[in-house]
Amino acid sequence: MRQKTRGIIRYGNQRAGVPAIEIIRKKDVELIRDDAQEACHLLNRIEFQIKLKPPIKVGILNGCVERDNTSERCCNHYAWTEFSIDEWENFFSQINVNGDKKYIVERISISEISNKYAIIINPFGEVYPEKDFKSKTCFNIIKNYIYDGGIFVNVAGFPFFYGWDVMSGESIPLIEERVYIPASIKVELDRMKSEVRLILDKFKLLLMFSGSIFWREFDAVTTSDTPTHSGPCPLEVYQKDEDKQIVGDLVNIGNDTKVLEFRAVTNKTKNLIPLLRARRPEPEFGEVYPIATIKYGWGYLIVGGMYLKTENEFKRLAIAIDRFCEWISRVTKF
């Protein structure tokens, strides 16, 4: 019966001369799609309520792809962050609710990523462990985790800028668009031929952010170096009321109202939820977001667009993660 129904929907009724488009019309398809979307939203809310009920499971990437593969050279490169796995584990392990632990923290490999973890933290900043740079196997595991309803945290800098090759033990930039520009130019005059020759002596590799998987897969646009400034940028931070409704006051955490902004997402990023704001003096950037969330599929990517150097940056991001989960729990409650 099901097979016959599928055949009629796909090919129509040939005996009666009725095409499939007359049996299932565009409005019918739209209604079916809307019902499916509503069902998915409902299931997503149920899943968040289950996963965000204490004790909440947190996975922190341990730098490996497989847990017991002794041939791997696990990632030990922290890019634009001074805080190790230990600090992240200690912070979340020490949070209590009514005398009970709010979080259960586990160090996990990429292969252990699953939806049983409400939150997964990449403590390595711009680097993540990878084993296949052609197919980007590990990145796709992370991406699918987020899309299916996970909360993934990239603690510092430009997410997924480098893949850590667990076989060779080195970080490799994951940028597909590369431009070579001359670093030095010599001018020589050939008096015999009355010619001037330009000799390009050295070339410099320029990596284009638009060729990164962060820009391409998450529709994210970040700050970059300019003729007036390069590297981390100390900026005064602020919030709007809508930010505080999600994560409370992040500005007055610590003893300084500045952060070292680095590769923060900008307002050109799609599906953006700002949590902490600052303003770059360059007109091409304007308002930027040292802590922000990007909605992707059914889940969220939390981005710390900073050089995580001081306790102020660390605490602001860690507290933002905790409060963001509380907000998700509130807005998904029935």
Order of alpha helices (4+ residues) and beta strands (2+ residues): alpha-alpha-alpha-beta-alpha-beta-beta-beta-beta-beta-alpha-beta-beta-beta-beta-beta-alpha-beta-alpha-beta-beta-beta-beta-beta-alpha
